[in-house]
């Protein structure tokens, strides 16, 4: 992969100077939520178990965008159960977009690495230790979960949605040549400063935002590692992917093609 073939010099520059004891890495998980009251307790429990078993220093930041189903109430209960040093609820009054949710969450993040993932159980936390190992092995700026490489895959989707997803990914590969196999996935690990820089450079909204993040990473010469993941369709609630999102995706794709 082209994105993984950065020069050794650029990677060494990010390492701790010789003789200095490196600080313990901390991982801040950003969980944007909207109408996830059934899924949120499960994903938080899985995250806590995965991190605790692996001995990883972490925090979980929940950014709820004014969910009318009581997601915020559930998050407040989780904060009391696990403690405010583990669960940080940082809500907003209404839906303001994924990119701004990440910006809002990063303001409160104390980790030097950021993990983004969906709160609907589509992304299993069991893959996070693999992300961390991959990042350490290659000293990558970004590690992205991929459904389209190795033993990665999608489960629970009907044929129509699989065709749409595969088709969208195929078109983006041809037009944008991003150096990553899964542009539209939203399960990733970033160095905190890298995520901040990418968000500053991204202009897209909605589902196109994740795609632009990888394209901008390529432009800025950030290195990307990939870990095959199993994506499972949501257990509770309704998918937020509809006709409007598909139209927005196509418009965003053409904009990226014309401007990158």
NORMO-V137811 format. One record per residue. RES is the residue in one small letter. D_LAST is the distance of its C-alpha to the last C-alpha in Angstrom with 2 decimals. Layout:
BEGIN
RES/D_LAST
RES/D_LAST
END
This chain:
BEGIN
x/19.28
x/16.90
x/16.12
x/19.91
x/20.61
x/19.99
x/22.76
x/26.00
x/26.09
x/23.11
x/24.75
x/28.18
x/27.07
x/26.64
x/30.16
x/33.26
x/35.25
x/38.30
x/41.39
x/39.67
x/40.20
x/36.87
x/36.91
x/36.89
x/33.50
x/33.23
x/30.95
x/30.15
x/29.44
x/27.71
x/29.05
x/27.83
x/30.52
x/31.45
x/34.66
x/35.04
x/38.69
x/39.81
x/36.99
x/36.71
x/40.07
x/39.34
x/35.90
x/37.27
x/40.32
x/38.29
x/36.10
x/39.23
x/40.95
x/38.12
x/37.65
x/41.42
x/42.19
x/39.59
x/40.77
x/37.32
x/37.12
x/35.20
x/34.93
x/33.73
x/32.24
x/32.54
x/30.56
x/32.25
x/31.01
x/34.41
x/35.21
x/38.25
x/39.59
x/40.79
x/38.04
x/38.52
x/42.25
x/41.60
x/39.23
x/41.98
x/44.46
x/42.24
x/41.90
x/45.70
x/46.20
x/43.90
x/44.06
x/41.72
x/40.82
x/39.29
x/38.07
x/36.52
x/36.20
x/33.87
x/33.81
x/32.29
x/34.01
x/31.54
x/28.25
x/25.47
x/22.46
x/21.41
x/19.24
x/22.17
x/24.55
x/22.99
x/23.14
x/26.72
x/27.66
x/26.37
x/28.58
x/31.51
x/30.41
x/32.55
x/31.00
x/28.83
x/26.93
x/25.53
x/25.80
x/24.27
x/25.84
x/27.24
x/30.78
x/31.91
x/33.00
x/30.17
x/29.38
x/32.48
x/32.95
x/34.63
x/31.30
x/30.68
x/33.02
x/31.14
x/27.83
x/29.71
x/31.27
x/27.99
x/26.50
x/29.65
x/29.85
x/26.46
x/25.99
x/22.58
x/20.48
x/19.73
x/21.81
x/20.69
x/23.23
x/22.59
x/24.50
x/23.47
x/24.78
x/28.34
x/30.74
x/28.23
x/28.80
x/29.13
x/32.57
x/34.00
x/31.57
x/32.98
x/31.83
x/29.86
x/27.66
x/27.22
x/26.12
x/23.60
x/22.16
x/22.18
x/20.73
x/17.82
x/17.12
x/17.64
x/15.22
x/12.37
x/13.38
x/13.33
x/10.05
x/7.86
x/10.44
x/10.43
x/13.74
x/15.66
x/17.94
x/17.96
x/14.89
x/16.96
x/19.84
x/20.95
x/23.37
x/22.06
x/23.41
x/21.68
x/23.08
x/23.69
x/22.08
x/18.86
x/18.75
x/19.53
x/16.71
x/14.10
x/15.71
x/15.62
x/11.82
x/11.48
x/12.20
x/12.83
x/16.46
x/18.62
x/17.71
x/13.95
x/14.20
x/15.12
x/12.26
x/9.67
x/12.03
x/11.71
x/7.96
x/8.33
x/11.49
x/10.19
x/8.19
x/11.55
x/13.62
x/15.56
x/17.81
x/18.15
x/21.44
x/22.35
x/25.67
x/26.81
x/28.04
x/30.11
x/28.72
x/31.70
x/31.67
x/33.01
x/36.79
x/37.53
x/36.00
x/33.69
x/30.14
x/27.71
x/25.57
x/26.56
x/25.66
x/23.88
x/21.62
x/20.80
x/19.98
x/17.78
x/15.96
x/15.36
x/14.24
x/11.79
x/10.47
x/10.11
x/8.45
x/5.67
x/5.75
x/6.06
x/3.81
x/0.00
END
